[in-house]
Amino acid sequence: MSHFDPALRTWNGPRQPSIINPAVSVGQAIINVLERTPEKVFLISADTGESVTCGELRTRMIRVALNLNKRCNLLQNDVVCMVVENSSRVIPVLFGCFLLGAPVHTLDASFEQSDLVHLMGITKPKLVFCNESNVKTVIESLKQLASDARVVILDDLASEKLLFDTAEEEQHYRPPYLGDSDKTVAVIVCSSGTTGIPKAVCLTHALLIAPYPWVTNLGIDTVLCFSSLYWVSSFQMLMMALFNGNKQITTSKPFSPAYAYELISKYQVTNMFTTPPMLVELVEYCESQNLTLPSLRIIGCGGSSLPEAIRQRADALLKPKGTVCVGYAMSETGGIVSINLFGKPNSVGVLMPNFTVRIVKHEGNPLGPEQEGEIQVRYDHLFAGYYGNEKETRTVLTPDGFIKTGDVGYFDKAGFLYITDRMKEMLRYQGYQIAPAQLEAMLVELPAVSQAAVVGIPHPKPPHVDLATALVVLRTGPDDGQSKTLDEQQLLTLVNQQLPDYKRLRGGLFVVDSLPRTTNGKINRREAKQMALKLSQLTNGNGVL
């Protein structure tokens, strides 16, 4: 449980050393783990049916390291960029780069040229992996950057020979120690970018080792995660599976509830990661088809707030042994900050080992229990900063090493953490602050509403306050017969009657077919705001100004 230190006014997770030494290089740790069970299957491609054992993965990652060094002159500290879909080749290439000490910058294969130019312009990679489907976009992006980086198409035959050919030294290979693992960068991921321009987040070798060997005796065997390596959630699931002796199911196909159910059933998946919008879709699909998910022990859910009603509906599908565990993490911490294994309503749980958290109001002194403010986080292995951006690094870190998360929340007296909203997403109306997450939770409690996003559009006249505006997706399955027939104005009236005056949806309520999302399934609030503005202009709004 989280423990409150009244002298320092900080909350602390349990203090315990890591099972695997975070002082070693992550490649050393991975090799050691894989050598223990060489015959055990670690990776299964749902796309091809190919399975890879721990012994095969060990051999392939060593060959990648040796061949990239010899044939591409890839050296320690040379940045590698991976703009690839999930496949059985991705993990050995990633691990091979770990062995070399070449930081891996992971981007999503769906990115357009403008995204790639911005992000690769930050890290300036020496080598770029991509797919046949996006190689033209990658090459054009590199041309715009005047970069001479070598491009390798990961899913063609030439890359199989380049990367996985037998190497003379592989039989006697010993993974090198690369230096201080708290300062040596292993991975460069991006901040989520749902509300602003993504930044390049450095994760050290220590941060890829220390947080993960903690799941035991939970009945976890087979892990499924749709996220590409662009998302830190994918790394969290990968390292958790690796260090806990699980096997991982990988697929390049996008999430859909029907496909997720197919994979869960076929591979008897016991642990899955979803974002709240993905979980809503899966729950509604199973309810409409009268299906359950008995193999699942844990659905890890994070990335945005999850309404309690959805969690309870999901839990009903996981009986008798499964549960939804809402967690809290951010790219900058690497690992999971807190997780709710106890089903505490609306909470993101208690702190993970070796995390220290404080709640601060307006850059002042730390607050006590039941007091709301900005959440600031510090882990024993400190955040290494944003790549090539010392200014932003200094901005996000306090002088004593806490990360200013930009999230708003509080601890209750029992040490459970609650996230109430994002500081950047808070709406302001006539001196009041409005938390979109609270309004979204209320909206999805309506029997007709499946998903909701609340954003602020500016009042057309000074002082240009935020007008809370809702975008909602209606449920497609059965409801209690109440309100699927209600139109937008009736839904708006129903909602506003339940709200205090300052929280009312003055920008209107609009029914849409779907909400804009990031590639990881989070609501893309920048695009949602643009959608709300456009709908408001087309209809002159249906709110009460």
N, C-alpha and C positions, 0 to 999 in steps of 0.2 A: 504494500500500500504506500501511497505518497505520505511523506512525513513533513510536517511544518516546523521550521526552525524559527521560533518567535524572536530570537535576537537578530538574525539576518533577514527575517521576513521572506524566506525562500521556501519553496517546496522541493523535496528531494526524493528521487526514486531509491530503491535499495542499492547499497554500495556493494559491489561484488566484482571480482576480476573476470576478465573474459576467459572462456574455455580455451580458445585458440589465441596464441600470443599475438596481439596487434602490433608488436614491434617488428615482426617479420614482414617481408614483402608479400603482397597478396598472392602472387604467383607461387611463392614457396608454400603458402598455406594450402592453396588449391591442389598442388601436386601431392602434398602429404595426405590430404583427405581422399583423393582419387585412388591413391595406391593402396588404401586399406581394403577396398572392396572392388577389385578390378572387374569382376564378372557381373556386378550389379548394373542394371539398366538405369542410366541417369536421365536420358533425353529421348523423347519420342516425338517425331514429327507427325502431327495429325494430317498434314497435307499429303505426305508420301508414304506413311507407315513405317519409315525408317526409324530404327532404334539405335542408340549409341550407348555403349557401356562405359563405366568409369575408366576402365583400362584403355578403351579406344579413344575416349576424350583426352586422356593424358597424353597418348601418343600424338594425336592430331595437334594439340596445342603446342607441344614441343616442336613439331615439324614446322608449324606456322612461325614460331619464334626464330628458328634457325634459318628458314628459307627467306623470311622478310629481311633478316639481317644480312644474309649473303647476297640475295638477288635484288633487293630494293635498297640496300644500304641504310636500313632503318636502325636508328640508334636510340639509346636512352634519351628521353626528353623530346624526341621528335613527335609531334602531334599527328595522330591518325584520326581521320574523320570517317564515321560509319553512317551512311545514309541508306539504310537497308531495311527490308521487311524481315520479320522473324523467319528463320529457317534453321536447319540442323548445322549449317556452316557458320552461323553467326557466333555461337558461343565459343567454339575452339579458336576462332580468329580473335575474339575479344580476350580470351585467356592467354593466347600467344603474345599479344601486345602487353599484357600485364607482366609476362616473364621478361620481356625486353625493357620494361620501364618506359614504354611509349604511351603517353596519356591519350586516352580514347575519347574523342568528342562525338557524342551520339546525337544524331538528328533523325527526324521522322522522314520516311521515304515519300510521304505525300507532299512535302514542302515544295512551294513554288520558288522560282528563281530569286525573287526579292528576299524571301526568308533565308535561303542558302547564302546569298551574297552578304547579308547582314551577319549571320552567325559564323560562317567560315571566315569572314573578314576579321572576326575577333581572334580566332585561334590560329589562322594561317597554317593549315595542315600540310604535311609533306606527302601524305598518302591518303587517298579517298576511296573507300569502298562504297559501291552502289549496286543497283540492280539494272537489268536490261530495260525495265520500264521507266527508269528515271535518269539513265546515263546522259541523255542529251541535255536535260536540265542541269545536271551537275557540271558537264563540260562547259556549257554556256556561262554558268555562274563563275567558274574558275577563270574563264576568259575575261569576264568583266572585272575580276579581281586582279588580273594580270599575274595569275599564279601558275607556276610550273609543276604543281602537285601531280603525282602519278595517279591515274584512275584505274581501279581494278573492279571489274564487273563480277560480283561475288557468285552469281548464279549461272555463269557460263562455264564451258569445259576448260578453257584456258586457266581459270583461277584454281580449278582442282589440282592441276599439275603444278602451278606456281606455288601454291600454299601447302599442299599435302604430300608432295613427293617425298620419298624416303630421304632422310639426311644422314650423312655418315656419322655424325657425332651423337645421334639421338640415343643410342644404347647406353652411352656413358654420361648423359646430360644431367647436370645438377643445377637447379634454379639458383640464380645469383641473388644476393642481398643487395638492394638498390640504394641503401642509405636510410636516413631517418624517415620512418613510415608515417610520422605525423606531419612531415613537410613535403613528402614525395607524392605528386599528383598521379592518381591512377585513372580517374574518369572525369570528364567534363560534361555535366548535364546542364539542362537549361531550367531556369525558373519557369513556372507554368505558363506565363504569358497570357492568362485569361483576362487580365485587366490592364496589362501594359506590355512594353517591349521586353522579350525574354533576355535574361543575363546569363552568362556562362559561369556555372557554379562548379568550383573545384572540389572534388572528393578525393581524399588521400587514401593511400593503401591501408592505413589504420582504420579509417572510417568504413572501409569495405569488409573489415574483419570483425571489429569489436562488437557491433550491435547485434549480430545475427545468431550466434549459437545459443539461443535461449528457449526455443520451442521444444518441449519434451513432454511425453506422456499425454499428448492431445489427440492421438489417433491419426496423425497426419502421415500420409504416405505418398499421395499423388497431387501435384500442384498444377493449377491452370491459371494463366494470366495472359490476357489478350494484348496488354500494353507492349509497344515496341521499346527498345532500349533508350529511346528519347526520354522516357518517363522514369523518374527515380523509383516509382512503384515496381517497375520491371526488375530493377537491380535488387530491390528488397526481396522480392519473391525468388529471384535466382539465387542469391546468396543464402537465403534461409533454406531453400531446398538443398543446396549443395552441402552446407555445413551440418544439416540435420539428417542426411542420408535419404532424402526423398527423391522421387523422379518427377521430371517436369514435362508437361505437354506443351508443345509449341505449335503455333499456326500463324500463317501470314494472312489468313482471312479475317475480315473485320468482325467485331462482335455483332451478333444478332441473338435474340433470345432463343430462337429455335436451334441455331447452331451451337450455342452454349449448352443447351439441354442435351443435344446429341453427344457432345464431347464428354459432358459430365457422366452420362449414362454409359457410354462406350468404354471409357477408361476408369470408371468408378472413382472419379475425382473426389478427394477428401478436403482440399483447401483451394479456394478460389479468391482472387481479388476482383472487386468491381468498384466503380464509382456509383454514387447514388442514382443518377439517371439510368445507368445500366441495370442496377438492381431493380428499379421500378419496372423496367421492361421485362426482365426475367420473371418477376413475381406475377405480373399481369398475364404473361404468356402461360405460365404454369396454372394459374387459377382458371383461365379460360379453357384450357385443355384438360383440366382436372388431373394434373400431374403433381408429383412430389419429388423431392431431392434428398432421398434418405442416405446416399453415400457421403454427402458433404458433412464434415465435422465443423468447419469454420468457413464462413464467407467473410473475408476481410473487406471492409468498406471504408473508403476515405476519399479525400479530394474536395469535398464540400459537405454541407450539413445533410444529415439523413433524418427526415421526419420520423418520429417515434411510431406512428401508425404503419409506415412502410416496414420498419424493422420488425414489428410484431407480425405482420402478414408474412414476411420472409421466414421468420422463425417457425411459423406454423408449417411451412413447406419442408423444413429440415428435421422434423421430428423423426425418430425419438432422440437422436444424439447430437444433432447439429445446432449451431447458433450463429447469428450475425454478430461480428465483433467490429464495432466502429473504432477506428484509430485516428490518430493525429500525427502528421509528419509534415515536413517541408523539405524541399530539395537541399537547402543549406545544412540541415542536420544529418543528412545521409540516412540515418536509421529512424525507426518509429519512436516518437516522443512518448506517446501514451496509447493505451489500448483498453477497451472495455470488454473484459472477459466475463463480467458479472451481470450483464444485462441491466445496468443502471440506466433508467430512462433518460434520453436526451444527452447523456454524458459521453465524452470520448475516453473515459476511463481513468486509470491511475498511471503514474509515471513509470517508464521503463528503467531498468538499472542504469545508474551512473548519469542520469539527467537531473539537472537543477533548473527550476522554473520559478520565475517571480511575476507578479502582476503589478503593473506600474500605471499610474494615472498622470498623463501629461508630463512625462519626463521627471516626475517627482519621486518621492520615496515609495518603496514597495508597499503594497497593500496587504491586508489580512484576508482571512476566509470570508466568503460571501461578498467580496468587494470586486467590482468589475473594472477592468482596465486592459491595457495592452499586455499581451503575453510575451515575455522575454525568456529565451531558452539558452542554456549552456550545457554542453556535453563534455565529458572528460577529455575527449579528443576534439580539439577545437576546429571550427570552420576555417578552411584555408583561404577563403576569399573568392572574389570573382576574377576570372582569368582576364588579365590585362586591364583591370579597372580598379585601381586602388581607391579612387574617390568613392565609388559605390560601396566598396568593402568597408571603408571608414564610416560611411553613413549608416550601414546596417548593423555594425558592431558597437557595443558600448565600450568604454575604457576598460572595464573588467571582464570583457570577453563574452557577454551575453548577446545573442542574436535578437534584434528587434523584429519580431515576426510580422507586425502589422495586423495580427489577429486580435480580436477583442474577446475576453472571457473572464472566468473566475473559477476558484476552487470552492467546493463546499467544505463543511467542517470535517467530513470524513476523508477528504483528500481526493475527491473525484473532480476532474477538470471538465469544464463546460465551455464550448466555443459559441459565442453569441453572434459574431459577425467579423467581417474584414474592415479595418479602419478605412481603407481606400474605397470600400463599397458602401459605407454608411451614407445615408441620404440625410439632407438637412432641410428642414422646413420650419420657418419662423422661429428659429432658435432651438428647435427640437432635433434630436438625432433619431433616425428611423433605421432599424436593422432589417435589411431585405430578407435575411434568413428566417426571421420570426414571421414575417408575412407569408413567405413561401411555405413554411410549415403549416400555417393556418389554412392556406389554399388547398394543399393536398389532403387535408382532413375532409374536404367536401367530397361526397360520394362520386361526383361527376368528374373530378379533376385527377388526372394521372401525374402530371408534372407541372411545375410552375417556376417562373423566373421573375423576380421583381427588380426593376432598374429605375433610375431617376432620369426624367427628361426635364430640361430647363423650362421654367415658366416663361412665356413669351415676353413678359413685361418685367422691368426691374422690380425687386432685386434679384430676379432670376433664380428663385429657390428651386429645389428639386421637387418634381411632382412624381410621387410613387406611381409606377405603371406596371401592370402585371401582364405577362404572356403566359397563357395556360394551354396545356394539351389535355383534351378530354379522354377519359377512359374508354377503351374499346370493348372490354369484357363486361360481364354482368355487374350491375350495382344493386343498390337496395330499392331501385325504382324511383328514386327521388328526383334527381336533378339533371340527368343527361339531356332533358328536353329544354332546359333553361337556355335562353339566349344570353349574349354578352351583357346586355344591360341588366337583366335579371340577376345574373351572377355578381355583377358589380354591386348592385344594390344589396344583395344578400351579404356580401363581404363587408361593405362599408358600414352596415348596421351593427356589425360586431366589433368595430374598431373605434378607439377614441378619435376625436376630430383630427388631430394632427397626423395620425397614421393613415388616414383614408387614401384610397387609390385615386388621387386627383388627376392623374395622367390617363386614367382609364384602365380597362381590362379588355384584352384581345385574345380570342381563341385562335390558335395556330396549329398547323399539322405537326410541327416538330420544333424543338428548340435548337438553336445553333450550338454546336459542341466543338471542343478540341478533339484531336485524334485519340485522346485517352478517355473520352466520354464525359468530361466535365462541361458544364455550361460555359460557353464563351460569352462573357458579359459584355465585351466590346461590341460583338456582333449583335447580341440581344438588344443592346441599347439602340443601335442603328435600326434594327427591325422595329422597335417600339416607336422611334421617331418617325419612321416612314409610315407606319400604320396610323399614327396619330395625325399626320399631315393629310393622309388620304381620306380619313373619316372626320377630320376636325375634332378628333377625340370623342370619347363617350364618358368622360369623367365630369367631375364637378369642380370647376376652377374657382 
